[in-house]
Amino acid sequence: MKLRTFTLGLLSASALAFAAHAESITIATVNNGDMVRMQKLTDDFTAKNPDVQLQWVTLEENVLRERVTTDIATKGGQYDVMTIGTYEVPIWAKQSWLLPLDKLGDDYDVKDIIPAIAGGLSVDGKLYAAPFYGESSFVMYRKDLMEKAGLKMPDAPTWDFIKQAADKMTDRANGVNGVCLRGKAGWGENMAFLTAMSNSFGARWFDENWKPQFDQPEWKNTLQFYVDLMKADGPEGASSNGFNENLALFQQGKCGMWIDATVAASFVSDPKNSTVADKVGYALAPDNGLGKRGNWLWAWSLAIPAGTQKADAAQKFVSWATSKHYAELVASKEGWANVPPGTRSSLYANPEYQKAAPFAKMTLDSINSADPTHPTVKPVPYVGVQFVAIPEFQGLGTTVGQLFSAALAGQSSVDDALKQAQDAATATMTEGGYIK
């Protein structure tokens, strides 16, 4: 008996010593569904890496951006892994704020990452963030309501068709809004949608000489169309709705159409969470016949700040969370339709995924049709489809987003919002030395 007690004591001391040597890494992430699911599956990671403990900081999108930007710019060192987007990666990598991901493992297969996605996360041929999921944007719509309206959604609709369909589908007495679109202020919230939309109207943030363009008719046409459409056919309080709010509305059957991230497709078609799962159709983002559609290109990716003291453990986690193995893990637990989309070519070549995800082809077509190097109808000096890849855009984009959200809420006119946006952009670009 004494011998047994002694052995248990040794084991306990050993376990305590091991725990003391385990390395703890802190991961900052966004509160989107795929990331929440990832946290529930991390037992798989810790079983393979018992020497690494995970601490989570899960935040709403705008708050996450603010926190990680402040931390990395001030070298705060709060986080070992950050969830950041396609906008930040090239800017931060050039500042030497991110570590290159060169220890992801022999079986990681970097070449399998979809080229359009990998290109936005690389600088000088080096990958600085690994995509957790990639996306464009497209139209999700209720097939039953479209049929009831006597219309058929084209694979490649125009904005005029969207307006026509929204008018016919709106049924306020029964709680149905013809269309749900982002209105919440933020450079990555309403301005992601509106910038991509403006591309299809022929608008641009700046001309070739960095002169702001909000005083041009293309922006007036974009914002007026959006505000009129939302007032006639959008949900009440739309100026407070971002991605997650509109997702909930669509899942509850309160939207005839929703134009947003392709990643939402697995959630709106999930019968466990969506009351309209069996009624959803998909189409490309709308256009106006000018050669550009209103779709964006984005990846929520995992990156490692240069200030971390735990780079090796952080790379182990990034490798696990963005690997083919992780995709198979999600498929085994949740089904192939729920695998994080838009990152690996092999997923779209997988017959099981094609069968389970009716939105797969439309998602890939949308991703491949976005061109960050030529995002607009007229020439521009910047890259980025739904953002402008300059450091000043984060602050300016949010300011303009607040002005446009106020116009949607009826707190200002479209003309006033555009004038204030022009003034704010001119001041920012003058201060930054882009224009004199």
C-alpha positions as CSV (number, residue, x, y, z in Angstrom):
1,M,0.0,0.0,0.0
2,K,2.8,2.4,0.9
3,L,4.6,1.5,-2.3
4,R,1.5,2.4,-4.3
5,T,1.1,5.7,-2.5
6,F,4.7,6.6,-3.2
7,T,4.3,5.8,-6.9
8,L,1.3,8.0,-7.2
9,G,3.2,10.8,-5.4
10,L,6.0,10.5,-7.9
11,L,3.5,10.7,-10.8
12,S,1.8,13.7,-9.3
13,A,5.1,15.5,-8.8
14,S,6.1,14.6,-12.3
15,A,2.8,16.0,-13.7
16,L,3.2,19.2,-11.7
17,A,6.8,19.6,-12.9
18,F,5.6,19.1,-16.5
19,A,2.8,21.6,-16.1
20,A,5.2,24.1,-14.8
21,H,7.3,23.7,-17.9
22,A,4.3,23.9,-20.3
23,E,4.4,27.0,-22.4
24,S,1.3,29.2,-22.4
25,I,0.4,31.1,-25.6
26,T,-2.3,33.8,-25.9
27,I,-4.4,33.9,-29.0
28,A,-6.5,36.9,-30.0
29,T,-9.3,36.0,-32.3
30,V,-12.7,37.3,-33.6
31,N,-16.0,36.1,-32.3
32,N,-17.1,34.6,-35.7
33,G,-18.6,31.2,-35.8
34,D,-15.6,29.4,-37.3
35,M,-13.3,30.7,-34.7
36,V,-15.7,29.8,-31.9
37,R,-15.8,26.2,-33.3
38,M,-12.0,26.1,-33.4
39,Q,-11.8,26.7,-29.7
40,K,-14.0,23.8,-29.0
41,L,-11.8,21.5,-31.0
42,T,-8.4,22.4,-29.5
43,D,-8.3,19.2,-27.4
44,D,-6.9,17.7,-30.6
45,F,-4.0,20.2,-30.6
46,T,-3.2,19.9,-26.9
47,A,-3.2,16.1,-27.1
48,K,-0.5,16.4,-29.8
49,N,1.3,19.2,-28.0
50,P,0.9,18.7,-24.3
51,D,3.7,21.1,-23.7
52,V,1.6,24.1,-25.0
53,Q,-1.3,25.6,-23.2
54,L,-3.7,27.9,-25.0
55,Q,-5.2,31.1,-23.6
56,W,-8.0,32.8,-25.6
57,V,-9.0,36.4,-26.0
58,T,-12.2,36.5,-28.2
59,L,-13.4,39.9,-29.3
60,E,-16.0,41.5,-31.6
61,E,-14.4,42.5,-35.0
62,N,-14.0,46.2,-34.5
63,V,-12.6,45.7,-31.0
64,L,-10.2,43.0,-32.1
65,R,-8.7,45.2,-34.8
66,E,-8.2,48.1,-32.4
67,R,-6.6,45.9,-29.7
68,V,-4.2,44.0,-31.9
69,T,-3.2,47.1,-33.8
70,T,-2.4,48.9,-30.6
71,D,-0.5,46.0,-29.2
72,I,1.7,45.4,-32.2
73,A,2.4,49.0,-32.8
74,T,3.4,49.6,-29.2
75,K,5.2,46.3,-28.9
76,G,2.9,45.5,-26.0
77,G,3.5,41.7,-26.3
78,Q,0.0,40.7,-25.0
79,Y,-0.6,38.2,-27.8
80,D,1.5,35.3,-29.3
81,V,-0.9,34.6,-32.1
82,M,-3.2,37.3,-33.7
83,T,-6.2,36.9,-36.0
84,I,-5.7,39.6,-38.6
85,G,-6.9,40.2,-42.1
86,T,-5.5,40.7,-45.6
87,Y,-5.3,44.4,-45.1
88,E,-2.9,44.3,-42.2
89,V,-0.5,41.5,-43.3
90,P,1.5,43.3,-46.1
91,I,1.6,46.6,-44.2
92,W,2.7,45.0,-40.9
93,A,5.2,42.6,-42.5
94,K,7.0,45.5,-44.2
95,Q,7.3,47.2,-40.8
96,S,8.9,44.0,-39.5
97,W,6.1,43.6,-37.0
98,L,5.3,40.0,-38.1
99,L,7.4,36.8,-38.1
100,P,7.6,34.9,-41.4
101,L,5.9,31.5,-41.2
102,D,8.8,29.3,-42.1
103,K,8.3,26.5,-39.5
104,L,4.8,25.2,-40.3
105,G,6.1,21.6,-40.8
106,D,7.0,19.4,-43.7
107,D,3.4,18.1,-44.3
108,Y,1.8,21.6,-44.2
109,D,1.7,22.0,-48.0
110,V,1.9,25.8,-48.5
111,K,1.5,25.4,-52.2
112,D,-2.0,24.1,-51.7
113,I,-3.2,27.5,-50.5
114,I,-5.4,29.2,-53.1
115,P,-3.0,31.6,-55.0
116,A,-5.3,34.6,-54.8
117,I,-5.4,34.1,-51.0
118,A,-1.7,33.3,-50.5
119,G,-0.7,36.3,-52.6
120,G,-2.4,38.8,-50.2
121,L,-0.6,37.2,-47.2
122,S,2.9,37.2,-48.6
123,V,5.7,39.8,-49.0
124,D,8.7,39.1,-51.2
125,G,7.7,35.5,-51.6
126,K,7.4,34.8,-47.8
127,L,4.2,33.9,-46.1
128,Y,3.5,36.1,-43.0
129,A,0.1,34.8,-42.1
130,A,-1.7,31.5,-42.6
131,P,-5.3,31.7,-43.8
132,F,-7.9,30.2,-41.3
133,Y,-10.6,30.9,-43.8
134,G,-10.7,32.9,-47.0
135,E,-13.7,34.6,-48.6
136,S,-15.2,36.8,-51.2
137,S,-18.8,38.0,-51.0
138,F,-21.9,37.0,-52.9
139,V,-25.7,37.0,-52.8
140,M,-27.5,34.5,-50.5
141,Y,-31.2,34.5,-51.2
142,R,-34.4,32.7,-50.3
143,K,-35.4,30.5,-53.3
144,D,-39.0,30.2,-52.0
145,L,-39.5,34.0,-51.7
146,M,-37.9,34.6,-55.1
147,E,-40.3,32.1,-56.6
148,K,-43.2,33.7,-54.8
149,A,-42.2,37.1,-56.2
150,G,-42.3,35.6,-59.7
151,L,-38.6,36.1,-60.3
152,K,-35.6,33.9,-61.0
153,M,-32.2,34.9,-59.6
154,P,-29.5,35.0,-62.4
155,D,-26.1,33.5,-61.6
156,A,-24.7,37.0,-62.2
157,P,-27.3,39.6,-61.2
158,T,-27.3,43.4,-61.6
159,W,-28.0,45.9,-58.9
160,D,-31.2,46.8,-60.7
161,F,-32.4,43.2,-60.4
162,I,-31.5,43.2,-56.7
163,K,-33.6,46.3,-56.2
164,Q,-36.5,44.8,-58.2
165,A,-36.4,41.6,-56.2
166,A,-36.0,43.3,-52.8
167,D,-39.1,45.5,-53.5
168,K,-41.2,42.4,-54.3
169,M,-39.9,40.2,-51.4
170,T,-40.3,42.8,-48.7
171,D,-43.3,41.8,-46.5
172,R,-43.1,43.9,-43.3
173,A,-46.4,42.5,-42.0
174,N,-44.7,39.1,-41.8
175,G,-41.3,40.4,-40.7
176,V,-39.6,39.8,-44.0
177,N,-37.1,42.4,-45.3
178,G,-36.3,42.2,-49.0
179,V,-32.6,42.7,-48.4
180,C,-30.2,42.8,-45.4
181,L,-26.9,44.7,-45.8
182,R,-24.2,45.8,-43.4
183,G,-24.7,49.2,-41.8
184,K,-22.5,49.1,-38.7
185,A,-19.7,51.6,-38.8
186,G,-16.2,50.3,-39.4
187,W,-13.6,50.1,-42.1
188,G,-14.1,46.3,-42.1
189,E,-17.8,46.4,-41.5
190,N,-20.0,48.7,-43.6
191,M,-17.1,50.1,-45.5
192,A,-16.0,46.6,-46.7
193,F,-19.4,46.2,-48.2
194,L,-19.8,49.8,-49.5
195,T,-16.2,50.0,-51.0
196,A,-16.7,46.7,-52.9
197,M,-20.2,47.9,-54.0
198,S,-18.7,51.2,-55.1
199,N,-16.3,49.4,-57.4
200,S,-19.2,48.1,-59.4
201,F,-20.6,51.6,-59.7
202,G,-17.3,52.9,-61.1
203,A,-16.3,54.7,-58.0
204,R,-12.8,54.8,-56.3
205,W,-11.4,56.1,-53.1
206,F,-8.6,58.1,-54.8
207,D,-7.6,59.0,-58.3
208,E,-4.1,58.3,-59.7
209,N,-2.7,61.2,-57.8
210,W,-4.3,60.2,-54.4
211,K,-6.9,62.9,-54.6
212,P,-10.1,61.7,-52.7
213,Q,-13.1,61.0,-55.0
214,F,-16.1,61.3,-52.7
215,D,-17.2,64.4,-54.5
216,Q,-17.6,62.5,-57.7
217,P,-21.0,61.3,-59.1
218,E,-20.0,57.6,-58.9
219,W,-19.9,57.8,-55.1
220,K,-23.1,59.7,-55.0
221,N,-24.8,57.0,-57.1
222,T,-23.4,54.3,-54.8
223,L,-24.4,55.7,-51.5
224,Q,-27.8,57.0,-52.7
225,F,-28.7,53.6,-54.1
226,Y,-27.7,51.9,-50.9
227,V,-29.5,54.2,-48.6
228,D,-32.7,54.2,-50.7
229,L,-32.6,50.4,-51.0
230,M,-32.2,49.9,-47.3
231,K,-34.9,52.4,-46.3
232,A,-37.3,50.7,-48.7
233,D,-36.4,47.1,-48.1
234,G,-33.9,46.8,-45.2
235,P,-34.4,45.8,-41.6
236,E,-35.2,48.4,-38.9
237,G,-32.0,49.6,-37.1
238,A,-29.8,48.6,-40.0
239,S,-27.2,51.1,-39.1
240,S,-26.3,48.8,-36.1
241,N,-26.1,45.6,-38.1
242,G,-22.8,44.0,-39.1
243,F,-21.9,40.5,-40.3
244,N,-23.1,38.6,-37.2
245,E,-26.4,40.6,-36.8
246,N,-27.4,40.1,-40.4
247,L,-26.4,36.4,-40.2
248,A,-28.9,36.0,-37.3
249,L,-31.6,37.8,-39.2
250,F,-31.1,35.6,-42.3
251,Q,-31.1,32.4,-40.2
252,Q,-34.4,33.5,-38.6
253,G,-36.0,33.9,-42.0
254,K,-36.2,37.7,-41.8
255,C,-34.2,38.5,-45.0
256,G,-35.1,37.8,-48.6
257,M,-31.5,38.4,-49.7
258,W,-28.2,39.0,-47.9
259,I,-25.1,40.2,-49.8
260,D,-22.1,39.4,-47.6
261,A,-19.2,37.1,-47.0
262,T,-19.1,33.7,-48.8
263,V,-18.1,32.1,-45.4
264,A,-21.7,32.7,-44.2
265,A,-22.9,30.0,-46.6
266,S,-22.2,27.1,-44.2
267,F,-24.1,28.9,-41.4
268,V,-27.2,29.8,-43.4
269,S,-27.4,26.3,-44.8
270,D,-26.9,24.6,-41.4
271,P,-30.3,23.1,-40.4
272,K,-29.2,23.1,-36.7
273,N,-29.0,26.9,-36.7
274,S,-30.9,28.2,-39.7
275,T,-34.7,28.0,-40.1
276,V,-34.3,28.5,-43.9
277,A,-31.4,26.0,-44.4
278,D,-33.2,24.1,-47.2
279,K,-34.3,27.3,-49.1
280,V,-31.0,29.1,-49.7
281,G,-29.6,29.9,-53.2
282,Y,-26.4,31.6,-54.2
283,A,-25.4,34.1,-56.9
284,L,-22.4,36.2,-57.7
285,A,-22.3,39.7,-56.2
286,P,-24.1,42.3,-58.3
287,D,-22.7,44.6,-61.0
288,N,-23.8,47.5,-63.2
289,G,-22.3,46.2,-66.5
290,L,-19.1,48.2,-66.0
291,G,-16.7,45.2,-65.7
292,K,-16.5,45.0,-61.9
293,R,-18.7,43.2,-59.5
294,G,-19.4,44.3,-55.9
295,N,-17.4,41.4,-54.3
296,W,-14.4,41.6,-52.1
297,L,-11.4,39.4,-51.2
298,W,-10.4,38.7,-47.7
299,A,-8.9,36.1,-45.4
300,W,-9.0,35.9,-41.6
301,S,-5.6,34.7,-40.9
302,L,-3.3,33.7,-38.0
303,A,-0.1,35.7,-37.7
304,I,2.7,35.8,-35.1
305,P,3.9,39.2,-33.8
306,A,7.6,39.7,-33.9
307,G,7.7,40.6,-30.2
308,T,6.6,37.1,-29.0
309,Q,8.9,35.1,-26.8
310,K,7.1,31.9,-27.8
311,A,7.5,31.8,-31.6
312,D,8.0,28.0,-31.9
313,A,4.9,27.2,-29.9
314,A,2.9,29.8,-31.7
315,Q,3.9,28.3,-35.1
316,K,2.8,24.9,-33.9
317,F,-0.6,26.2,-33.2
318,V,-0.9,28.2,-36.5
319,S,0.2,25.1,-38.4
320,W,-2.5,23.0,-36.6
321,A,-5.4,25.4,-37.1
322,T,-4.8,26.1,-40.8
323,S,-3.8,22.5,-41.8
324,K,-5.5,19.9,-44.0
325,H,-5.7,17.8,-40.8
326,Y,-7.8,20.6,-39.2
327,A,-10.2,20.5,-42.1
328,E,-10.6,16.8,-41.7
329,L,-11.2,17.2,-38.0
330,V,-14.0,19.7,-38.6
331,A,-15.5,17.4,-41.2
332,S,-15.4,14.4,-38.8
333,K,-17.2,16.4,-36.1
334,E,-19.4,18.8,-37.9
335,G,-19.6,17.6,-41.5
336,W,-17.8,18.7,-44.7
337,A,-20.1,21.7,-45.3
338,N,-18.7,23.3,-42.1
339,V,-15.0,23.1,-42.9
340,P,-13.5,26.6,-43.0
341,P,-13.7,27.6,-46.7
342,G,-11.6,29.5,-49.2
343,T,-8.1,28.6,-48.2
344,R,-7.0,25.3,-49.9
345,S,-7.3,24.2,-53.5
346,S,-7.5,20.6,-52.3
347,L,-10.8,21.3,-50.5
348,Y,-12.5,22.4,-53.7
349,A,-11.2,19.3,-55.5
350,N,-12.6,17.1,-52.8
351,P,-15.8,15.3,-54.0
352,E,-17.1,15.0,-50.4
353,Y,-16.9,18.7,-50.0
354,Q,-18.5,19.4,-53.4
355,K,-21.4,17.1,-52.5
356,A,-21.9,18.6,-49.0
357,A,-21.4,22.3,-49.9
358,P,-23.8,23.5,-52.7
359,F,-22.1,26.9,-52.4
360,A,-18.6,25.6,-53.1
361,K,-18.3,26.5,-56.8
362,M,-19.9,29.9,-56.4
363,T,-17.5,30.7,-53.5
364,L,-14.4,29.7,-55.5
365,D,-15.6,31.6,-58.6
366,S,-16.2,34.7,-56.4
367,I,-12.7,34.5,-54.8
368,N,-11.0,34.0,-58.2
369,S,-12.9,36.9,-59.8
370,A,-11.7,39.5,-57.3
371,D,-8.6,41.4,-58.4
372,P,-6.9,43.4,-55.7
373,T,-4.3,44.8,-58.1
374,H,-7.0,46.2,-60.4
375,P,-10.0,46.7,-58.1
376,T,-11.8,49.5,-59.9
377,V,-13.1,50.5,-63.3
378,K,-10.8,53.6,-63.5
379,P,-7.1,53.3,-62.6
380,V,-6.0,53.8,-59.0
381,P,-2.6,53.9,-57.2
382,Y,-3.6,51.4,-54.6
383,V,-4.3,47.7,-54.2
384,G,-7.1,46.2,-52.2
385,V,-10.7,45.4,-53.2
386,Q,-12.7,46.5,-50.2
387,F,-9.9,48.5,-48.6
388,V,-7.0,50.7,-49.6
389,A,-3.7,49.1,-48.6
390,I,-2.1,52.1,-46.9
391,P,-1.6,52.6,-43.1
392,E,-3.9,55.6,-42.9
393,F,-6.9,53.6,-44.2
394,Q,-7.8,52.0,-40.9
395,G,-8.6,55.3,-39.2
396,L,-10.0,57.0,-42.3
397,G,-12.1,54.0,-43.3
398,T,-13.7,54.0,-39.9
399,T,-14.4,57.7,-40.0
400,V,-16.0,57.4,-43.4
401,G,-17.9,54.4,-42.1
402,Q,-19.4,56.4,-39.3
403,L,-20.5,59.2,-41.7
404,F,-22.2,56.7,-44.0
405,S,-23.8,54.8,-41.1
406,A,-25.2,58.1,-39.9
407,A,-26.7,58.7,-43.4
408,L,-28.3,55.3,-43.3
409,A,-29.8,56.1,-39.9
410,G,-31.2,59.3,-41.3
411,Q,-29.0,61.5,-39.1
412,S,-27.5,63.2,-42.1
413,S,-28.2,63.4,-45.8
414,V,-26.2,61.5,-48.4
415,D,-24.8,64.8,-49.8
416,D,-23.6,65.9,-46.3
417,A,-22.1,62.5,-45.6
418,L,-20.1,62.6,-48.9
419,K,-18.9,66.1,-48.3
420,Q,-17.7,65.3,-44.8
421,A,-16.0,62.1,-46.2
422,Q,-14.3,64.2,-48.9
423,D,-13.1,66.7,-46.3
424,A,-11.8,63.9,-43.9
425,A,-10.0,62.1,-46.7
426,T,-8.4,65.3,-48.0
427,A,-7.2,66.2,-44.5
428,T,-5.8,62.6,-44.0
429,M,-4.0,62.5,-47.3
430,T,-2.6,66.0,-46.9
431,E,-1.2,65.2,-43.5
432,G,0.2,61.9,-44.8
433,G,2.0,63.7,-47.6
434,Y,0.1,62.0,-50.4
435,I,-1.2,65.3,-51.7
436,K,-0.3,68.9,-51.2
